[in-house]
Amino acid sequence: MLVDSHCHLDFPDFTEERAAIVARALAAGVGRMVTISTRVKRFEQVLAIAEEYDEVYCSVGTHPHNAAEELDITTEDLIRFAAHPKVVAIGEAGLDYFYDKAPRDAQALGLRVHIAAARQTGLPLVIHARNADEDMATILTEETGKGTFPFILHCFSSGAELARVGIELGGYVSFSGILTFKNSAELRDIAKDVPHERLLVETDAPYLAPPPHRGKRNEPAYVVETAKVLAETIGVSAAEIATITTANFFRLFTKMPKPA
């Protein structure tokens, strides 16, 4: 079994055939999917999808692009929403200095609010980090000093130093279709150095489809292709990478029920 630890099934790209997409994922051996919240104020839409499908769960949180829109969302709000049985993570929250769609101080404030929720609930924080390695490492180090919290550096495309810091602080590193791209040799080198017990795979669908689907809409079934490349990168079989990443997923996402 494989797990897609990060997708966006609420996005319009999937509206017309969501049931078929979930079915294709299950047929491909993807036994669990986590559909990720990007706006707390639209959380009900995300939760409704998780409630509709037995194998789909969700998070609650505010993407850094939307941080300035949701400065009124508190740690207590996140904790309250996270009490739902289908909510297995906090986020995604973080820092995105590539697009800079929200003021950086708003992004940092939102990230710290989400960290507090992860610390108090014990649910993993799904972290978005892009072109913000130094500030992300600083915030994670500072906040861990106040008390540990589980987290995942999702869709990892940062440098080796942030991976090192994240792992040292107890975090996990998740690789998306970016790992499979021809120009991602540096990222594959980073993946080789991640301890096997901290590796995860994801799609970030509908984005970043791996070959042979490159340039098309991504979907959870395609996590199989990313897992194959990760297996080749670290020198294990496809079956072994499924075992490794799925075990890691359930160790981190402690609220997620395991298949019978």
The 8 nearest C-alpha neighbors of each residue, nearest first, counted from 0:
[[1, 28, 29, 30, 241, 2, 245, 242],
 [0, 2, 29, 241, 245, 28, 30, 3],
 [1, 3, 31, 29, 4, 30, 32, 245],
 [4, 2, 201, 32, 5, 219, 222, 202],
 [3, 5, 201, 33, 2, 32, 200, 6],
 [6, 4, 201, 203, 33, 3, 34, 202],
 [7, 5, 203, 204, 34, 202, 35, 8],
 [8, 6, 34, 9, 35, 10, 204, 203],
 [7, 9, 10, 34, 6, 13, 17, 48],
 [10, 8, 7, 45, 11, 44, 13, 48],
 [9, 11, 12, 8, 7, 13, 14, 205],
 [10, 12, 14, 13, 9, 15, 8, 7],
 [13, 11, 10, 14, 205, 15, 216, 8],
 [14, 12, 17, 11, 15, 16, 10, 8],
 [13, 15, 11, 17, 16, 12, 10, 9],
 [14, 16, 13, 17, 12, 11, 18, 19],
 [17, 15, 19, 18, 14, 13, 20, 21],
 [16, 18, 20, 13, 19, 14, 15, 21],
 [19, 17, 21, 20, 16, 22, 52, 15],
 [18, 20, 22, 16, 17, 21, 23, 24],
 [21, 19, 17, 23, 22, 18, 16, 24],
 [20, 22, 24, 18, 19, 23, 17, 25],
 [21, 23, 19, 25, 20, 24, 26, 18],
 [24, 22, 26, 20, 25, 21, 220, 19],
 [23, 25, 220, 27, 21, 29, 22, 26],
 [24, 26, 29, 28, 22, 27, 23, 30],
 [25, 27, 23, 24, 28, 22, 29, 220],
 [28, 26, 24, 25, 29, 220, 23, 223],
 [27, 29, 25, 0, 26, 30, 1, 24],
 [30, 28, 1, 25, 24, 2, 27, 31],
 [29, 31, 25, 28, 0, 2, 1, 54],
 [30, 32, 2, 54, 29, 55, 3, 33],
 [33, 31, 55, 3, 4, 2, 56, 54],
 [32, 34, 56, 57, 4, 5, 55, 35],
 [35, 33, 57, 6, 7, 8, 5, 56],
 [34, 36, 58, 7, 57, 6, 33, 5],
 [35, 37, 59, 60, 58, 38, 42, 91],
 [36, 38, 62, 61, 60, 91, 35, 39],
 [39, 37, 61, 40, 41, 36, 60, 42],
 [38, 40, 42, 60, 41, 61, 59, 37],
 [39, 41, 38, 42, 43, 69, 61, 72],
 [42, 40, 39, 38, 43, 44, 45, 36],
 [41, 43, 39, 45, 44, 40, 46, 36],
 [42, 44, 46, 45, 41, 47, 40, 39],
 [45, 43, 47, 42, 46, 41, 48, 9],
 [46, 44, 42, 48, 43, 47, 9, 36],
 [45, 47, 43, 49, 48, 44, 50, 42],
 [46, 48, 50, 44, 45, 49, 43, 51],
 [49, 47, 51, 50, 46, 45, 52, 44],
 [50, 48, 56, 55, 46, 51, 47, 52],
 [49, 51, 47, 48, 52, 46, 85, 53],
 [50, 52, 48, 49, 47, 53, 55, 46],
 [53, 51, 55, 54, 49, 50, 48, 21],
 [52, 54, 55, 51, 50, 49, 56, 31],
 [53, 55, 31, 52, 32, 30, 56, 49],
 [56, 54, 32, 49, 52, 53, 33, 31],
 [57, 55, 33, 49, 85, 86, 34, 32],
 [58, 56, 34, 33, 86, 35, 49, 87],
 [57, 59, 88, 35, 86, 89, 36, 87],
 [60, 58, 36, 89, 90, 39, 42, 81],
 [59, 61, 90, 39, 36, 91, 89, 37],
 [60, 62, 38, 37, 92, 39, 91, 90],
 [61, 63, 37, 92, 91, 64, 65, 66],
 [64, 62, 66, 106, 65, 93, 92, 94],
 [65, 63, 100, 62, 101, 66, 95, 99],
 [66, 64, 63, 68, 62, 67, 61, 101],
 [65, 67, 63, 106, 69, 68, 64, 105],
 [66, 68, 69, 105, 65, 70, 101, 102],
 [69, 67, 65, 66, 70, 71, 101, 38],
 [70, 68, 71, 66, 72, 67, 65, 61],
 [69, 71, 72, 67, 68, 66, 109, 105],
 [70, 72, 69, 73, 68, 67, 76, 109],
 [73, 71, 70, 69, 76, 74, 77, 39],
 [74, 72, 76, 75, 71, 112, 77, 70],
 [73, 75, 77, 116, 112, 76, 78, 115],
 [74, 76, 78, 73, 77, 79, 116, 72],
 [77, 75, 73, 79, 74, 78, 72, 80],
 [76, 78, 74, 80, 79, 75, 81, 116],
 [79, 77, 81, 75, 76, 80, 116, 74],
 [78, 80, 76, 77, 81, 82, 75, 83],
 [81, 79, 77, 82, 78, 83, 76, 59],
 [82, 80, 78, 83, 86, 79, 77, 59],
 [81, 83, 80, 79, 84, 78, 86, 85],
 [82, 84, 81, 85, 86, 80, 79, 87],
 [85, 83, 86, 82, 87, 81, 254, 255],
 [84, 86, 56, 83, 57, 87, 49, 50],
 [87, 85, 57, 58, 81, 83, 84, 88],
 [86, 88, 254, 58, 57, 255, 85, 122],
 [89, 87, 58, 122, 123, 86, 124, 90],
 [88, 90, 124, 59, 58, 60, 123, 125],
 [91, 89, 60, 92, 125, 59, 124, 61],
 [90, 92, 125, 62, 60, 126, 61, 37],
 [93, 91, 62, 90, 126, 110, 63, 61],
 [92, 94, 127, 110, 126, 63, 128, 106],
 [93, 95, 128, 63, 106, 131, 127, 96],
 [96, 94, 129, 97, 128, 99, 98, 63],
 [95, 97, 99, 130, 98, 131, 129, 94],
 [98, 96, 95, 130, 99, 129, 131, 100],
 [97, 99, 100, 96, 95, 64, 101, 129],
 [100, 98, 96, 101, 97, 95, 102, 64],
 [99, 101, 64, 98, 102, 65, 63, 95],
 [102, 100, 64, 99, 67, 66, 103, 65],
 [103, 101, 105, 104, 106, 99, 100, 67],
 [102, 104, 106, 105, 107, 101, 99, 94],
 [103, 105, 107, 106, 102, 108, 101, 109],
 [106, 104, 108, 102, 103, 107, 67, 66],
 [105, 107, 103, 109, 63, 66, 104, 108],
 [108, 106, 110, 104, 109, 105, 103, 111],
 [107, 109, 105, 111, 110, 106, 104, 112],
 [110, 108, 112, 106, 107, 111, 66, 105],
 [109, 111, 107, 113, 93, 92, 108, 112],
 [110, 112, 114, 108, 113, 109, 115, 107],
 [113, 111, 109, 115, 74, 110, 114, 108],
 [114, 112, 116, 110, 115, 111, 117, 109],
 [115, 113, 111, 117, 116, 112, 118, 110],
 [114, 116, 118, 112, 113, 117, 119, 111],
 [117, 115, 113, 119, 74, 114, 118, 78],
 [118, 116, 114, 122, 120, 121, 115, 119],
 [117, 119, 148, 115, 116, 121, 120, 114],
 [118, 120, 116, 117, 121, 115, 78, 122],
 [121, 119, 117, 122, 118, 116, 78, 81],
 [120, 122, 117, 118, 119, 123, 148, 149],
 [121, 123, 88, 117, 120, 87, 89, 124],
 [124, 122, 149, 150, 88, 117, 89, 125],
 [123, 125, 150, 89, 117, 90, 88, 126],
 [126, 124, 91, 90, 151, 150, 89, 153],
 [127, 125, 152, 93, 92, 91, 153, 151],
 [126, 128, 93, 92, 153, 94, 91, 152],
 [129, 127, 94, 93, 95, 131, 126, 130],
 [128, 130, 95, 131, 96, 97, 94, 157],
 [131, 129, 96, 97, 132, 95, 128, 157],
 [132, 130, 129, 134, 96, 133, 135, 128],
 [131, 133, 135, 134, 161, 130, 136, 157],
 [132, 134, 136, 135, 131, 137, 161, 130],
 [133, 135, 137, 136, 131, 132, 138, 94],
 [136, 134, 132, 138, 137, 133, 131, 139],
 [135, 137, 139, 133, 134, 138, 140, 161],
 [136, 138, 134, 140, 135, 139, 141, 133],
 [139, 137, 141, 135, 140, 136, 142, 134],
 [140, 138, 136, 142, 141, 137, 143, 135],
 [139, 141, 137, 143, 138, 142, 136, 144],
 [142, 140, 138, 144, 139, 143, 137, 145],
 [141, 143, 145, 144, 139, 140, 138, 146],
 [142, 144, 147, 146, 140, 145, 141, 139],
 [143, 145, 142, 141, 146, 140, 147, 139],
 [146, 144, 142, 143, 141, 147, 140, 148],
 [147, 145, 143, 144, 148, 142, 118, 115],
 [146, 148, 143, 118, 149, 145, 144, 142],
 [147, 149, 118, 117, 150, 146, 121, 143],
 [150, 148, 123, 124, 170, 122, 121, 117],
 [151, 149, 124, 123, 170, 125, 171, 148],
 [150, 152, 171, 125, 170, 153, 172, 126],
 [153, 151, 172, 126, 155, 173, 171, 125],
 [152, 154, 173, 155, 151, 126, 127, 125],
 [155, 153, 175, 174, 173, 156, 152, 203],
 [154, 156, 153, 174, 157, 173, 152, 172],
 [157, 155, 154, 186, 158, 129, 177, 174],
 [158, 156, 155, 129, 132, 161, 159, 130],
 [157, 159, 160, 161, 162, 156, 132, 189],
 [158, 160, 162, 161, 189, 163, 157, 186],
 [159, 161, 163, 162, 158, 164, 132, 157],
 [162, 160, 164, 163, 159, 158, 132, 165],
 [163, 161, 159, 165, 160, 164, 166, 158],
 [162, 164, 160, 166, 161, 165, 167, 159],
 [165, 163, 167, 161, 166, 162, 160, 168],
 [166, 164, 170, 162, 168, 163, 167, 161],
 [165, 167, 170, 169, 163, 168, 164, 162],
 [168, 166, 164, 169, 165, 163, 170, 162],
 [169, 167, 165, 166, 170, 164, 143, 140],
 [170, 168, 166, 167, 165, 171, 149, 150],
 [171, 169, 166, 165, 150, 151, 168, 149],
 [170, 172, 151, 197, 198, 152, 166, 150],
 [173, 171, 152, 198, 151, 199, 197, 153],
 [174, 172, 199, 153, 200, 154, 155, 198],
 [173, 175, 200, 154, 155, 201, 178, 199],
 [176, 174, 201, 154, 202, 177, 200, 178],
 [175, 177, 209, 178, 207, 179, 225, 208],
 [178, 176, 175, 179, 180, 207, 183, 209],
 [177, 179, 176, 180, 183, 175, 187, 174],
 [180, 178, 177, 176, 209, 228, 225, 181],
 [179, 181, 183, 177, 182, 178, 176, 209],
 [182, 180, 183, 179, 184, 178, 177, 210],
 [181, 183, 180, 184, 185, 179, 186, 177],
 [184, 182, 186, 180, 185, 181, 178, 187],
 [183, 185, 187, 186, 182, 188, 181, 178],
 [186, 184, 188, 187, 183, 189, 182, 158],
 [187, 185, 189, 183, 188, 184, 190, 178],
 [186, 188, 190, 184, 189, 185, 178, 183],
 [189, 187, 185, 191, 186, 190, 184, 192],
 [188, 190, 186, 187, 192, 191, 159, 185],
 [191, 189, 187, 193, 192, 188, 186, 233],
 [190, 192, 188, 233, 189, 193, 187, 232],
 [191, 193, 190, 189, 194, 188, 233, 195],
 [192, 194, 190, 191, 195, 197, 189, 198],
 [195, 193, 196, 197, 192, 198, 191, 166],
 [194, 196, 197, 198, 193, 243, 244, 233],
 [195, 197, 194, 198, 247, 243, 244, 193],
 [198, 196, 171, 195, 194, 172, 247, 193],
 [199, 197, 172, 195, 196, 244, 173, 171],
 [198, 200, 173, 244, 172, 174, 248, 197],
 [201, 199, 174, 173, 175, 3, 226, 4],
 [200, 202, 3, 175, 4, 5, 222, 203],
 [201, 203, 204, 175, 222, 6, 219, 5],
 [204, 202, 6, 5, 206, 201, 205, 175],
 [205, 203, 206, 6, 217, 202, 218, 7],
 [204, 206, 217, 216, 218, 203, 7, 12],
 [205, 207, 204, 217, 203, 208, 216, 202],
 [208, 206, 176, 217, 209, 177, 204, 203],
 [207, 209, 217, 213, 176, 212, 206, 216],
 [210, 208, 176, 213, 212, 179, 211, 207],
 [211, 209, 212, 213, 208, 179, 224, 180],
 [210, 212, 213, 209, 208, 224, 214, 215],
 [213, 211, 210, 209, 215, 208, 214, 217],
 [214, 212, 210, 208, 209, 215, 211, 207],
 [215, 213, 212, 208, 216, 207, 209, 210],
 [216, 214, 213, 212, 217, 208, 207, 206],
 [217, 215, 205, 208, 206, 218, 214, 204],
 [216, 218, 205, 208, 204, 206, 215, 207],
 [217, 219, 204, 220, 205, 221, 216, 202],
 [220, 218, 221, 24, 222, 3, 202, 204],
 [221, 219, 24, 222, 218, 27, 23, 223],
 [220, 222, 223, 219, 224, 218, 217, 202],
 [221, 223, 225, 224, 202, 220, 219, 201],
 [222, 224, 221, 226, 225, 227, 220, 1],
 [225, 223, 227, 222, 226, 221, 209, 228],
 [224, 226, 222, 228, 227, 176, 223, 229],
 [225, 227, 229, 223, 224, 228, 230, 222],
 [228, 226, 230, 224, 225, 229, 237, 223],
 [229, 227, 231, 225, 230, 226, 232, 179],
 [228, 230, 232, 226, 231, 227, 225, 233],
 [231, 229, 235, 227, 228, 232, 233, 240],
 [232, 230, 228, 234, 229, 233, 235, 227],
 [233, 231, 229, 230, 234, 228, 187, 191],
 [232, 234, 191, 230, 231, 235, 229, 190],
 [235, 233, 231, 232, 230, 236, 229, 191],
 [234, 236, 230, 233, 239, 231, 240, 237],
 [237, 235, 239, 238, 230, 240, 234, 231],
 [236, 238, 240, 239, 227, 230, 241, 235],
 [239, 237, 241, 236, 240, 242, 235, 0],
 [238, 240, 242, 236, 241, 237, 243, 235],
 [241, 239, 243, 237, 242, 230, 238, 244],
 [242, 240, 238, 1, 239, 244, 243, 245],
 [241, 243, 239, 240, 245, 244, 246, 238],
 [244, 242, 240, 246, 241, 245, 239, 247],
 [245, 243, 247, 199, 246, 241, 242, 198],
 [244, 246, 248, 247, 242, 243, 1, 241],
 [247, 245, 243, 249, 248, 244, 242, 250],
 [248, 246, 244, 250, 245, 249, 196, 243],
 [247, 249, 245, 251, 246, 250, 252, 244],
 [248, 250, 252, 251, 246, 247, 253, 245],
 [251, 249, 247, 248, 253, 252, 246, 245],
 [250, 252, 248, 249, 253, 247, 123, 149],
 [253, 251, 249, 254, 255, 248, 250, 87],
 [254, 252, 255, 251, 249, 250, 122, 87],
 [255, 253, 87, 252, 256, 122, 84, 86],
 [254, 256, 253, 252, 87, 257, 249, 56],
 [257, 255, 254, 258, 253, 249, 259, 252],
 [256, 258, 259, 255, 249, 31, 254, 253],
 [259, 257, 256, 30, 31, 54, 255, 0],
 [258, 257, 256, 30, 54, 255, 53, 0]]
